[in-house]
Amino acid sequence: MTIQDLFAILLAKIKFIIIMAIIGGVAAFCVAEFWMPIKYSTSVKIYVKSSTNTSTGNTTTADLTTARTLAETYIIILDDTSIYEKVADKFMEEYEAEELQRVNIPLESDSEGNLRVSPSYIRGCVSISSVNESEVLQISATTQIPQIATDICNYMVEVAPDVLRRVTKAGSVEEISAPKVPLAPSSPNVKKITVMGILVGIIGSVALIVLISYFNNKIVSSSEVREKFGVPVLAEIPNFDTKTKKGVYK
């Protein structure tokens, strides 16, 4: 099969490809709009300072290098279960258990049998990263409740300094700006998902057509006879048994 033959086959099936693209787009839109949960994201940035520039107030290249190294260490420490347990306890200081259950925040019992927000839930909402491999850390939280995402960032910043000082015995962190309550959802991106659905419909239909054509051993043109058998075609016999829509024989 030549490329020209392939294009001819796809052109003949263009209606099928368009229909599949529409079906893929509509299906993706419905999933994104009506099935996928709406989530909100917010973040807070904290600046990591080494012990030397904390004491002198002057920042050198060596201080920045040390701070960057500390930032990578802080990311590992801040992702520890003990941090999320402290954040979970902070929630219970600000909210009643009934309030959290009302908005579907999972609760569990601590070692003393008291209810608190599940630390594993908080960990699943949080991501911690270094901004452009610098001494600035970004703590992001994504939940279905805008205020809860903001609270997680605030509580992380509250518990982080004491834990980091206790563990590393070096450096400190300072909040750059407070997290804001998100007003617009961060996901799902309905437009992006719809476009992806259209592309999947097009690619899937083209792949199906190519696959069927590849395994089709029927000869549909004189050019295929020449290609497969290497013999010239002297004549072609038209098919007189095929009727048109109006009942007239071709």
C-alpha positions as CSV (number, residue, x, y, z in Angstrom):
1,M,0.0,0.0,0.0
2,T,1.4,3.3,-1.1
3,I,1.0,6.6,0.8
4,Q,-1.3,7.8,-2.0
5,D,-3.5,4.7,-1.5
6,L,-3.5,5.4,2.2
7,F,-4.6,9.0,1.8
8,A,-7.3,7.9,-0.7
9,I,-8.6,5.4,1.9
10,L,-8.6,8.0,4.6
11,L,-10.3,10.5,2.4
12,A,-13.0,8.0,1.5
13,K,-13.6,7.5,5.3
14,I,-13.5,11.2,6.2
15,K,-17.1,11.2,7.4
16,F,-16.3,8.3,9.8
17,I,-13.2,10.2,11.1
18,I,-15.2,13.3,11.7
19,I,-18.0,11.4,13.5
20,M,-15.4,9.7,15.8
21,A,-13.7,13.1,16.5
22,I,-17.1,14.5,17.5
23,I,-17.9,11.5,19.7
24,G,-14.5,11.7,21.3
25,G,-14.9,15.4,22.0
26,V,-18.4,15.1,23.4
27,A,-17.4,12.2,25.6
28,A,-14.4,14.0,26.9
29,F,-16.4,17.2,27.6
30,C,-19.1,15.2,29.5
31,V,-16.4,13.5,31.6
32,A,-14.6,16.7,32.4
33,E,-17.8,18.8,33.0
34,F,-20.0,16.3,34.9
35,W,-17.9,13.5,36.3
36,M,-14.4,14.8,37.2
37,P,-14.3,16.6,40.6
38,I,-13.6,20.4,40.7
39,K,-10.5,21.2,42.6
40,Y,-8.9,24.4,43.8
41,S,-5.1,25.1,44.2
42,T,-3.2,27.6,46.2
43,S,0.5,27.9,47.2
44,V,2.9,29.7,49.5
45,K,6.6,30.4,49.0
46,I,9.1,30.3,51.8
47,Y,12.7,31.5,51.6
48,V,15.5,29.3,53.0
49,K,18.3,31.1,54.8
50,S,21.6,29.6,55.9
51,S,22.8,30.0,59.4
52,T,25.6,32.4,58.3
53,N,23.5,34.9,56.5
54,T,20.9,34.7,59.3
55,S,23.5,35.9,61.8
56,T,25.3,38.5,59.7
57,G,22.6,39.9,57.6
58,N,24.9,39.7,54.5
59,T,24.3,37.3,51.7
60,T,27.3,35.8,49.8
61,T,27.5,33.2,47.0
62,A,28.5,30.6,49.6
63,D,25.4,31.4,51.6
64,L,23.1,31.0,48.6
65,T,24.8,27.7,47.7
66,T,24.3,26.5,51.3
67,A,20.7,27.7,51.3
68,R,20.0,25.7,48.1
69,T,21.4,22.6,49.6
70,L,19.3,23.1,52.7
71,A,16.2,23.7,50.5
72,E,16.6,20.2,49.0
73,T,17.0,18.7,52.6
74,Y,13.9,20.7,53.8
75,I,11.8,19.3,51.0
76,I,12.5,15.8,52.3
77,I,11.9,16.8,55.9
78,L,8.6,18.6,55.1
79,D,7.3,15.5,53.4
80,D,7.6,13.5,56.6
81,T,4.5,12.0,58.2
82,S,5.1,13.9,61.5
83,I,4.6,17.2,59.6
84,Y,1.3,16.1,58.3
85,E,0.2,14.9,61.7
86,K,1.0,18.4,63.1
87,V,-1.0,20.0,60.3
88,A,-3.9,17.5,61.1
89,D,-3.9,18.6,64.7
90,K,-4.0,22.3,63.6
91,F,-7.2,21.6,61.8
92,M,-8.8,20.3,64.9
93,E,-7.9,23.6,66.7
94,E,-9.7,25.6,64.2
95,Y,-12.6,23.4,63.1
96,E,-15.2,21.1,64.7
97,A,-15.2,17.5,63.5
98,E,-18.8,18.0,62.2
99,E,-17.7,20.9,60.1
100,L,-15.0,18.8,58.4
101,Q,-17.2,15.8,57.9
102,R,-19.8,18.0,56.3
103,V,-17.4,18.9,53.5
104,N,-16.2,15.3,53.2
105,I,-12.8,15.7,54.8
106,P,-11.7,12.3,56.0
107,L,-11.1,12.0,59.7
108,E,-9.4,9.3,61.8
109,S,-8.5,8.6,65.4
110,D,-5.1,9.6,66.8
111,S,-3.0,7.6,69.3
112,E,-5.2,9.0,72.1
113,G,-8.5,8.2,70.4
114,N,-9.3,11.8,69.4
115,L,-10.6,12.6,65.9
116,R,-8.3,14.5,63.5
117,V,-8.0,15.0,59.8
118,S,-6.3,12.1,58.1
119,P,-2.5,12.9,57.7
120,S,-2.5,10.8,54.5
121,Y,-5.3,12.9,53.1
122,I,-3.2,16.1,53.7
123,R,-0.2,14.4,52.1
124,G,-2.2,13.6,49.0
125,C,-3.2,17.3,48.7
126,V,0.3,18.8,49.2
127,S,3.2,19.1,46.8
128,I,6.6,20.7,47.8
129,S,9.2,21.8,45.3
130,S,12.1,24.1,44.8
131,V,11.4,27.1,42.6
132,N,13.8,26.9,39.7
133,E,16.3,25.0,41.9
134,S,16.7,28.1,44.0
135,E,16.6,28.6,47.8
136,V,12.9,29.3,47.5
137,L,10.5,26.5,48.3
138,Q,6.9,26.4,47.1
139,I,4.3,24.5,49.1
140,S,1.1,23.9,47.1
141,A,-2.2,22.4,48.2
142,T,-5.0,21.2,46.0
143,T,-8.5,20.2,47.4
144,Q,-12.1,20.4,46.5
145,I,-12.6,23.2,49.1
146,P,-10.8,26.5,48.5
147,Q,-10.5,27.4,52.2
148,I,-9.1,24.0,53.1
149,A,-6.4,24.3,50.5
150,T,-5.4,27.7,51.9
151,D,-5.5,26.4,55.5
152,I,-3.2,23.5,54.6
153,C,-0.6,26.0,53.2
154,N,-0.9,28.2,56.3
155,Y,-0.6,25.3,58.7
156,M,2.4,23.9,56.8
157,V,4.2,27.3,57.2
158,E,3.3,27.4,60.9
159,V,4.7,24.0,61.8
160,A,7.7,24.0,59.4
161,P,10.2,26.4,61.2
162,D,10.2,24.6,64.5
163,V,10.5,21.1,63.0
164,L,13.3,22.2,60.5
165,R,15.3,23.9,63.3
166,R,15.0,20.9,65.5
167,V,16.0,18.4,62.8
168,T,18.7,20.3,60.9
169,K,20.1,22.6,63.6
170,A,20.9,25.0,60.8
171,G,19.3,27.7,58.8
172,S,15.8,29.1,58.9
173,V,12.8,29.7,56.7
174,E,10.7,32.8,56.2
175,E,7.3,33.1,54.5
176,I,7.5,35.3,51.4
177,S,3.7,35.9,51.0
178,A,0.6,34.4,52.5
179,P,-1.5,32.0,50.4
180,K,-4.7,33.4,48.9
181,V,-8.0,31.6,48.8
182,P,-8.5,30.5,45.2
183,L,-11.5,31.9,43.5
184,A,-11.4,29.8,40.3
185,P,-10.9,26.1,40.0
186,S,-7.5,24.8,38.9
187,S,-8.9,21.5,37.5
188,P,-10.4,20.0,35.4
189,N,-9.3,22.0,32.4
190,V,-12.5,21.3,30.3
191,K,-11.2,22.9,27.1
192,K,-7.9,20.9,27.2
193,I,-9.6,17.6,28.0
194,T,-12.2,18.2,25.2
195,V,-9.4,18.9,22.6
196,M,-7.6,15.7,23.8
197,G,-10.9,13.8,23.3
198,I,-11.2,15.1,19.7
199,L,-7.5,14.1,19.0
200,V,-8.1,10.6,20.5
201,G,-11.2,10.2,18.3
202,I,-9.2,11.2,15.2
203,I,-6.1,9.1,16.0
204,G,-8.2,6.1,17.0
205,S,-10.4,6.2,13.9
206,V,-7.4,6.6,11.6
207,A,-5.5,3.8,13.3
208,L,-8.6,1.5,12.9
209,I,-9.0,2.4,9.2
210,V,-5.3,1.7,8.6
211,L,-5.4,-1.5,10.5
212,I,-8.5,-2.8,8.7
213,S,-7.0,-1.8,5.3
214,Y,-3.7,-3.5,6.1
215,F,-5.3,-6.8,6.8
216,N,-7.8,-6.5,3.9
217,N,-6.7,-9.0,1.2
218,K,-9.3,-8.0,-1.3
219,I,-8.1,-6.4,-4.6
220,V,-10.0,-3.3,-5.2
221,S,-8.1,-1.7,-8.1
222,S,-6.0,-2.6,-11.2
223,S,-3.0,-0.9,-9.6
224,E,-3.0,-3.5,-6.8
225,V,-2.9,-6.3,-9.4
226,R,0.2,-4.9,-10.9
227,E,1.8,-4.3,-7.5
228,K,1.1,-7.8,-6.1
229,F,1.5,-10.0,-9.2
230,G,3.7,-7.9,-11.5
231,V,1.5,-8.5,-14.5
232,P,-0.1,-5.9,-16.8
233,V,-3.9,-5.4,-16.7
234,L,-5.3,-5.7,-20.2
235,A,-8.9,-4.9,-19.4
236,E,-11.4,-4.3,-16.6
237,I,-14.9,-5.7,-16.4
238,P,-17.4,-3.3,-14.8
239,N,-19.9,-4.6,-12.2
240,F,-23.3,-4.5,-13.7
241,D,-25.0,-6.0,-10.6
242,T,-24.6,-3.0,-8.4
243,K,-27.6,-0.8,-8.1
244,T,-27.6,2.9,-7.3
245,K,-30.0,4.4,-4.8
246,K,-32.6,5.1,-7.5
247,G,-32.6,1.5,-8.6
248,V,-30.7,2.1,-11.8
249,Y,-27.9,-0.4,-12.7
250,K,-24.4,0.9,-13.0
